[in-house]
Amino acid sequence: MVQTIQAKNVTLEELKTLFNLQLVTDDQFFPEWQEELPEITEFQKRQLDQIKAGYFNLLEYPPMLEKTISLSIVSPLLFTGEFYLHQFYIKQEKSVEISEEDEGIIIKGSLDTLVLKDQLWLMVIESKRVSFSIEAGLAQILAYLLANPNPEKPSYGMIATGGSFIFVKLLNGESPRYAKSDLFGISNRTNNLQDVLRILKRLSQIAGNN
């Protein structure tokens, strides 16, 4: 009998058991979030400062739900990074499936935002409730990355709670491996959105060259 699990309900333990998913802590496995990051313009920096100011304004009117975060933080971030221009396009709520044949397991889910370039998987962005831990979306985004239609290539994702961001890299195969970046927060003294945008642009360059 085939068992179906909603991606939003899947746990890291289940992914480890079903797919032999392994966490890699070696910095050399995921150097992309630190090395060769492109610069951003002064105009982009001012736009990011406005996004940060808007975030603090929204904190005065809780709760900050998923759609609010996507509309006021994630979407402006993508616009600032020019991810809506030629060669990029956005698909909303795209259904994906991954399966473990021996155990008859199917994990189903839908993406909040999927950024694609030339029909290639580029990036997954998950918007969670702002009150949730950033780790709350980790198993879900890894489930989506495991469904990458180009498993021979690295997959990259970003989890955003609105106030925090983290990046993930996954290499598929018989024993899929993944790693995480440091945590970036809007509430920090410096505007970490600048770091987030530079990493997004770097990962998009890598995906475009693959």
C-alpha positions as CSV (number, residue, x, y, z in Angstrom):
1,M,0.0,0.0,0.0
2,V,1.4,3.4,-1.0
3,Q,1.7,5.9,1.9
4,T,1.3,9.6,1.1
5,I,2.9,12.3,3.3
6,Q,2.3,16.0,2.9
7,A,5.6,17.8,2.5
8,K,4.6,20.3,5.1
9,N,4.3,17.4,7.6
10,V,7.5,15.6,6.7
11,T,10.3,15.4,9.3
12,L,14.1,15.3,9.0
13,E,14.0,11.9,10.6
14,E,11.7,10.6,7.9
15,L,13.9,12.0,5.1
16,K,16.9,10.4,6.7
17,T,15.2,7.0,7.0
18,L,13.5,7.0,3.6
19,F,16.2,8.6,1.5
20,N,19.4,8.2,3.6
21,L,19.7,12.0,3.6
22,Q,22.9,13.2,5.3
23,L,23.9,16.5,6.8
24,V,27.4,17.7,5.8
25,T,29.3,20.0,8.1
26,D,32.4,20.4,6.0
27,D,32.7,24.1,4.8
28,Q,34.1,22.9,1.5
29,F,30.8,21.2,0.6
30,F,28.8,24.5,0.4
31,P,31.3,27.4,-0.2
32,E,28.9,29.1,-2.7
33,W,27.2,31.2,0.0
34,Q,30.6,32.7,1.0
35,E,32.8,32.9,-2.0
36,E,32.8,35.1,-5.2
37,L,29.7,37.0,-4.1
38,P,28.7,39.7,-6.6
39,E,28.5,43.3,-5.5
40,I,25.2,45.1,-5.4
41,T,24.5,48.7,-6.3
42,E,23.9,51.7,-4.0
43,F,20.3,51.9,-5.4
44,Q,19.8,48.2,-4.4
45,K,21.1,48.9,-1.0
46,R,18.6,51.8,-0.5
47,Q,15.8,49.5,-1.6
48,L,16.9,46.8,0.9
49,D,16.9,49.5,3.6
50,Q,13.3,50.3,2.7
51,I,12.4,46.6,2.9
52,K,14.0,46.4,6.3
53,A,12.1,49.5,7.5
54,G,8.9,47.9,6.2
55,Y,9.6,44.8,8.2
56,F,9.8,46.7,11.5
57,N,6.6,48.5,10.6
58,L,4.8,45.2,10.1
59,L,6.0,43.9,13.5
60,E,3.6,46.4,15.0
61,Y,0.7,44.6,13.4
62,P,1.0,40.9,14.3
63,P,0.6,38.2,13.3
64,M,2.9,38.2,10.3
65,L,1.5,35.4,8.2
66,E,3.1,33.7,5.2
67,K,1.4,35.7,2.5
68,T,2.2,39.0,4.2
69,I,5.9,38.0,4.4
70,S,5.9,36.9,0.7
71,L,4.2,40.2,-0.4
72,S,6.2,42.6,1.7
73,I,9.6,41.0,2.0
74,V,10.3,38.1,-0.4
75,S,8.7,39.7,-3.5
76,P,10.5,43.1,-3.1
77,L,13.8,41.2,-2.5
78,L,13.4,39.3,-5.8
79,F,12.4,42.5,-7.6
80,T,15.5,44.3,-6.2
81,G,17.7,41.4,-7.4
82,E,16.1,41.6,-10.9
83,F,14.8,38.1,-10.8
84,Y,11.7,39.1,-12.7
85,L,13.6,40.1,-15.8
86,H,14.4,38.1,-19.0
87,Q,15.6,34.5,-18.5
88,F,13.9,34.3,-15.1
89,Y,10.3,33.6,-14.3
90,I,8.2,32.8,-11.3
91,K,5.8,30.0,-10.8
92,Q,3.5,30.0,-7.8
93,E,2.2,26.9,-5.9
94,K,3.8,24.3,-8.2
95,S,3.1,20.8,-7.0
96,V,6.0,18.4,-6.7
97,E,6.4,14.8,-5.7
98,I,9.2,12.6,-4.5
99,S,9.0,8.8,-3.9
100,E,10.8,6.0,-2.2
101,E,10.0,3.0,-4.3
102,D,10.9,0.2,-1.9
103,E,8.8,1.5,0.8
104,G,6.0,2.8,-1.4
105,I,6.3,6.3,0.1
106,I,5.2,9.4,-1.7
107,I,5.7,12.9,-0.3
108,K,3.6,15.6,-1.8
109,G,3.6,19.3,-1.4
110,S,3.5,22.7,-3.2
111,L,6.0,25.5,-3.4
112,D,5.3,29.0,-2.1
113,T,7.6,30.5,-4.8
114,L,9.8,28.7,-7.4
115,V,12.3,30.7,-9.4
116,L,13.3,29.0,-12.7
117,K,15.8,29.9,-15.4
118,D,15.8,28.2,-18.9
119,Q,13.6,25.4,-17.6
120,L,16.2,24.6,-14.9
121,W,15.6,24.4,-11.2
122,L,17.2,27.5,-9.7
123,M,15.9,28.2,-6.3
124,V,13.1,27.4,-3.9
125,I,11.9,30.1,-1.4
126,E,9.8,29.0,1.5
127,S,7.9,31.6,3.5
128,K,6.9,30.5,7.0
129,R,5.1,32.2,9.9
130,V,7.5,34.8,11.4
131,S,7.1,33.2,14.8
132,F,8.4,29.9,13.6
133,S,12.0,28.8,14.0
134,I,13.9,28.9,10.7
135,E,14.5,25.1,11.2
136,A,10.7,24.6,11.0
137,G,10.9,24.7,7.2
138,L,14.1,22.7,6.7
139,A,12.6,19.3,6.2
140,Q,9.9,20.8,3.9
141,I,12.4,22.5,1.6
142,L,14.7,19.5,1.5
143,A,11.7,17.4,0.4
144,Y,11.2,19.8,-2.5
145,L,14.9,19.8,-3.4
146,L,14.9,16.0,-3.5
147,A,12.3,16.4,-6.2
148,N,14.6,18.4,-8.4
149,P,14.0,17.2,-12.0
150,N,17.8,17.6,-12.7
151,P,19.1,15.4,-9.8
152,E,22.6,15.3,-11.3
153,K,23.0,19.1,-10.5
154,P,23.1,20.8,-7.1
155,S,19.9,22.2,-5.8
156,Y,19.8,25.4,-3.7
157,G,17.1,26.8,-1.5
158,M,16.4,29.6,0.8
159,I,14.1,29.6,3.9
160,A,12.7,32.9,5.0
161,T,10.6,33.6,8.1
162,G,10.5,37.3,7.3
163,G,13.0,38.2,9.9
164,S,15.5,35.4,9.3
165,F,17.0,33.7,6.2
166,I,19.1,30.6,5.7
167,F,20.4,28.9,2.6
168,V,20.5,25.2,1.8
169,K,22.5,23.1,-0.8
170,L,21.6,19.6,-1.7
171,L,23.4,17.1,-3.9
172,N,21.2,14.2,-4.9
173,G,22.2,10.6,-5.4
174,E,21.9,7.2,-3.6
175,S,22.8,9.0,-0.4
176,P,21.7,12.7,-0.8
177,R,23.8,15.2,1.1
178,Y,22.9,18.7,2.3
179,A,24.4,21.6,4.1
180,K,23.2,24.9,5.5
181,S,24.6,28.5,5.6
182,D,24.8,30.7,8.5
183,L,21.6,32.4,9.7
184,F,20.9,36.0,8.4
185,G,18.6,38.3,10.4
186,I,16.9,41.6,9.5
187,S,17.1,42.6,13.1
188,N,20.9,42.6,13.1
189,R,22.7,46.0,13.4
190,T,23.8,45.8,9.8
191,N,21.3,45.1,7.0
192,N,21.8,41.4,6.4
193,L,19.4,41.6,3.4
194,Q,22.5,42.8,1.5
195,D,24.2,39.5,2.2
196,V,21.0,37.6,1.3
197,L,20.7,39.3,-2.0
198,R,24.4,38.8,-2.9
199,I,24.1,35.1,-2.1
200,L,20.9,34.8,-4.2
201,K,22.6,36.4,-7.1
202,R,25.6,34.2,-6.8
203,L,23.5,31.0,-6.6
204,S,21.5,32.2,-9.7
205,Q,24.8,32.6,-11.6
206,I,25.8,29.1,-10.7
207,A,22.5,27.6,-11.7
208,G,22.6,29.6,-15.0
209,N,26.0,28.1,-15.9
210,N,25.1,24.5,-15.2
